[in-house]
Amino acid sequence: MTDTAVPQPTLDLPPKWRQFYALMKPRVIQLIVFCALIGMVLAVPGLPTPAQAWLMVLACFGVWLVAGAAAAFNCVVEAHIDAKMKRTSWRPTAKGELSNKQTLTFSALLCLAGSVLLYVTVNPLTMWLTFATFVGYAVIYTVVLKPLTPQNIVIGGASGAMPPVLGWAAMTGTVGHEAAILFLIIFLWTPPHFWALALYRVEDYRKSGLPMLPVTHGSAFTRLQILLYTLVLAAACMLPFMVRMSGWLYLVVAVVLSAGFTAYAVALMRNYSDELARKTFRFSLIHLSVLFAALLVDHYL
């Protein structure tokens, strides 16, 4: 999962706590927890019992804490990059409002609290998978991959695709093929989603020195990759219906959303504009949210 291009919302908290809360990238975490919740719900046949519902609450809170820890750690590592980019220069670490020591302490406390909560109240598998996701995003992606390869978002997308797997593991103690399908959908969705953003923010990335695909390979190549990924993604979105995870309602929604995403990708290929790239990025958010919402609704029909 990735940040949006606007400052994150803040709660009505004292100024210093608002700064810490902003480091957690709340809008990103909302989507992460939502996808984890979908994995939990789909893992439970029928309506959850009160005990299962309480387990979902605890699991969501644990995932929220660890995801916030990863986001805060990311802000420390990329503070110098964030300061050069318009869409991230507002972050407290980029502006020097919070020190690295303060932010790392905050990140460590969140990660520890979330991990303990998941281990004690959910199950060890969920805790270890969530912690591995933290390491994958905060260290492998942010520290190693992002500054080294234009395929950073493709490889690093594995961490962003983990939430439904975490949700499934929380309720079942295992990782089934259904969870793997949900993982695959998000994994394939991430590159076209993020590259659409990178297209209209290309000068920001050029200034930052990050080897994002539009910087290293140009706009035309990036737009071709977006189109190819949306086509493969469309096929992956049919899998829940094919393996009988879902029914006809989901299939109809998936076909419409896939057609819309592909139409945006084709339009980008034919006649690029920054405004069209913005619309593609925004539609990608709608695509994933509505797709998973359709899975949820279809589950109870």
C-alpha positions in Angstrom: 0.0 0.0 0.0 1.1 3.6 -0.7 0.6 7.1 0.5 -1.8 9.4 -1.1 -0.7 12.7 -2.5 -2.2 14.9 0.3 -1.4 15.3 4.0 -2.9 12.6 6.2 -5.8 13.5 8.4 -5.1 14.2 12.1 -7.2 13.6 15.2 -8.0 16.4 17.7 -4.9 15.8 19.7 -2.2 18.0 21.3 0.3 19.3 18.7 3.1 16.8 19.5 0.7 13.8 19.4 -0.8 15.0 16.1 2.7 14.9 14.7 3.3 11.3 15.9 -0.2 10.3 14.6 0.7 11.9 11.2 3.8 9.6 11.0 1.5 6.6 11.0 0.0 7.6 7.6 -3.6 7.1 8.7 -5.2 6.9 5.3 -2.8 4.2 4.2 -3.4 2.3 7.4 -7.2 2.5 7.0 -6.9 0.6 3.7 -4.5 -1.9 5.2 -6.8 -2.7 8.1 -9.8 -2.8 5.8 -8.1 -5.4 3.6 -7.0 -7.4 6.7 -10.6 -7.3 8.0 -11.9 -8.6 4.6 -9.5 -11.6 5.0 -10.9 -12.2 8.5 -14.5 -12.1 7.4 -14.0 -14.3 4.4 -12.2 -16.9 6.6 -15.3 -17.3 8.8 -18.3 -19.1 7.2 -21.5 -17.2 7.9 -21.8 -14.4 10.5 -19.1 -14.3 13.1 -19.9 -15.3 16.7 -19.4 -12.7 19.4 -16.0 -14.4 20.3 -14.9 -14.3 16.6 -16.0 -10.6 16.3 -13.9 -9.7 19.4 -11.0 -11.6 17.9 -11.4 -9.5 14.7 -11.3 -6.3 16.7 -8.1 -7.4 18.5 -6.4 -8.5 15.3 -7.3 -5.3 13.5 -5.9 -3.2 16.4 -2.7 -5.3 16.4 -2.2 -4.9 12.7 -3.0 -1.2 12.9 -0.3 -0.7 15.5 2.4 -2.6 13.6 1.5 -1.0 10.3 1.8 2.4 12.0 5.2 1.4 13.3 6.3 0.6 9.8 5.0 3.9 8.5 6.8 5.8 11.2 10.1 3.9 10.5 9.7 4.7 6.9 9.5 8.4 7.7 12.8 8.3 9.5 14.6 6.6 6.7 13.2 8.8 4.0 13.2 12.1 5.9 15.8 13.6 3.6 13.9 12.4 0.5 10.5 13.6 1.9 11.9 17.1 2.4 12.6 17.4 -1.4 9.1 16.2 -2.5 6.1 18.4 -2.5 3.7 15.7 -1.5 5.7 14.6 1.5 7.5 17.8 2.7 4.8 18.4 5.3 5.7 15.3 7.3 7.1 16.1 10.8 10.3 14.2 10.2 10.9 16.1 6.9 10.3 19.4 8.6 12.5 18.5 11.6 9.6 18.8 14.1 10.4 15.3 15.4 13.9 13.9 15.9 15.0 10.5 14.6 15.3 9.3 18.2 11.7 10.3 19.0 10.3 8.7 15.9 12.3 5.5 16.2 11.2 5.2 19.8 7.6 5.7 18.8 7.9 3.1 16.0 9.5 0.6 18.3 6.8 1.0 21.0 4.0 0.6 18.4 5.7 -2.5 16.9 6.2 -4.1 20.3 2.7 -3.3 21.5 1.1 -4.7 18.3 3.3 -7.8 18.3 2.5 -8.6 21.9 -1.2 -8.1 21.4 -1.3 -10.3 18.3 0.8 -13.1 20.0 -1.1 -13.1 23.2 -4.7 -12.5 22.1 -4.7 -13.8 18.4 -2.1 -16.4 17.6 1.7 -16.6 17.0 1.4 -17.2 13.3 -0.4 -13.8 12.8 2.2 -12.1 15.0 5.1 -13.5 13.0 3.5 -12.8 9.6 2.8 -9.2 10.7 6.3 -8.7 12.0 7.7 -10.1 8.8 5.6 -7.6 6.9 7.0 -4.8 9.0 10.6 -6.0 8.2 9.7 -6.4 4.5 8.3 -2.9 4.2 10.4 -0.9 6.6 13.7 -2.5 5.9 13.8 -4.6 2.7 11.7 -2.2 0.7 12.4 1.2 2.2 16.1 0.8 3.0 17.3 -1.7 0.3 15.0 -1.9 -2.7 13.5 1.6 -3.1 16.8 3.5 -3.7 18.4 0.7 -5.8 16.0 -0.5 -8.5 13.1 0.9 -10.6 11.3 -2.4 -9.8 11.2 -1.4 -6.2 7.4 -1.1 -6.0 6.9 -4.5 -7.8 9.1 -6.4 -5.3 8.2 -4.3 -2.3 4.5 -4.8 -3.2 4.6 -8.1 -1.5 4.6 -6.4 1.9 1.6 -4.3 0.9 -0.3 -7.3 -0.3 -0.1 -9.1 3.1 -3.1 -7.6 5.0 -5.7 -10.2 3.9 -3.2 -13.0 4.6 -2.8 -11.6 8.1 -6.6 -11.5 8.5 -7.0 -15.0 7.3 -4.3 -16.3 9.6 -5.8 -14.5 12.6 -9.1 -16.4 12.2 -7.9 -19.8 11.1 -4.3 -20.1 12.3 -3.3 -21.1 8.7 -2.8 -19.5 5.3 -5.1 -21.1 2.7 -5.2 -20.7 -1.1 -8.0 -18.2 -0.6 -5.7 -15.9 1.2 -3.0 -16.4 -1.5 -5.5 -15.2 -4.1 -6.3 -12.1 -2.1 -2.5 -11.5 -1.8 -2.1 -11.9 -5.6 -4.8 -9.3 -6.4 -3.2 -6.6 -4.2 0.3 -7.6 -5.4 -0.7 -7.0 -9.0 -2.7 -3.9 -8.2 0.2 -2.1 -6.5 2.4 -1.3 -9.5 -0.2 0.3 -11.8 -1.6 2.2 -8.7 1.8 3.6 -7.7 3.2 4.2 -11.2 0.2 6.3 -12.0 1.1 8.5 -9.1 4.8 8.5 -10.1 3.9 9.7 -13.6 2.4 13.0 -12.5 5.0 13.3 -9.7 7.9 12.4 -11.8 9.8 15.7 -11.2 9.5 15.1 -7.5 11.1 11.7 -7.8 13.7 13.0 -10.1 14.7 15.6 -7.5 14.7 13.0 -4.8 17.1 10.7 -6.7 14.8 7.7 -6.3 15.0 5.4 -9.4 11.3 5.3 -10.0 10.2 3.8 -13.3 9.1 7.0 -15.0 12.5 8.6 -14.1 14.7 5.6 -15.3 12.7 4.4 -18.3 10.5 7.3 -19.3 6.7 7.9 -19.5 5.9 5.7 -22.5 7.5 2.6 -21.0 5.8 3.2 -17.6 2.4 3.6 -19.3 2.9 0.3 -21.2 3.7 -1.4 -17.9 0.6 0.0 -16.3 -1.5 -1.4 -19.1 0.1 -4.8 -19.0 -0.3 -5.0 -15.2 -4.0 -4.0 -15.4 -4.6 -6.8 -17.9 -3.0 -9.4 -15.6 -4.8 -7.9 -12.6 -8.1 -8.2 -14.4 -7.4 -12.0 -14.8 -6.5 -12.3 -11.2 -9.7 -10.6 -10.1 -11.6 -13.4 -11.7 -10.0 -16.0 -9.4 -12.3 -15.6 -6.4 -15.3 -16.5 -8.6 -13.4 -19.3 -10.3 -12.5 -21.1 -7.0 -16.0 -20.4 -5.6 -14.9 -17.9 -3.0 -17.5 -15.6 -4.3 -20.6 -15.5 -6.5 -22.1 -13.6 -9.4 -22.4 -10.3 -7.6 -18.6 -10.2 -7.0 -18.0 -11.3 -10.6 -20.1 -8.5 -12.1 -18.4 -5.9 -9.9 -14.9 -7.3 -10.7 -15.6 -7.2 -14.4 -16.8 -3.6 -14.3 -13.9 -2.4 -12.2 -11.4 -4.3 -14.3 -12.8 -2.8 -17.4 -12.6 0.7 -15.9 -9.0 0.3 -14.7 -8.0 -1.1 -18.2 -9.8 1.8 -19.9 -7.8 4.3 -17.9 -4.6 2.4 -18.7 -5.4 2.5 -22.5 -6.3 6.2 -22.3 -2.9 6.9 -20.7 -1.2 5.0 -23.5 -3.0 6.9 -26.2 -3.0 10.5 -24.9 -1.1 11.1 -21.7 -1.8 14.0 -19.4 -1.0 14.6 -15.7 -4.7 15.0 -15.0 -5.5 11.7 -16.5 -2.7 10.1 -14.5 -4.3 11.6 -11.4 -7.7 10.2 -12.3 -6.1 6.8 -12.9 -4.5 6.9 -9.5 -7.7 7.8 -7.8 -9.7 5.2 -9.7 -7.1 2.6 -8.6 -8.1 3.4 -5.0 -11.7 3.0 -5.8 -11.0 -0.2 -7.7 -9.4 -2.0 -4.7 -11.8 -0.7 -2.1 -15.0 -1.5 -4.0 -13.6 -4.9 -5.2 -13.0 -6.0 -1.6 -16.3 -4.5 -0.4 -18.0 -6.6 -3.1 -16.2 -9.7 -1.8 -17.6 -8.9 1.7 -21.1 -8.3 0.6 -21.1 -11.4 -1.7 -19.9 -13.5 1.2 -23.1 -12.9 3.1 -25.5 -13.4 0.2 
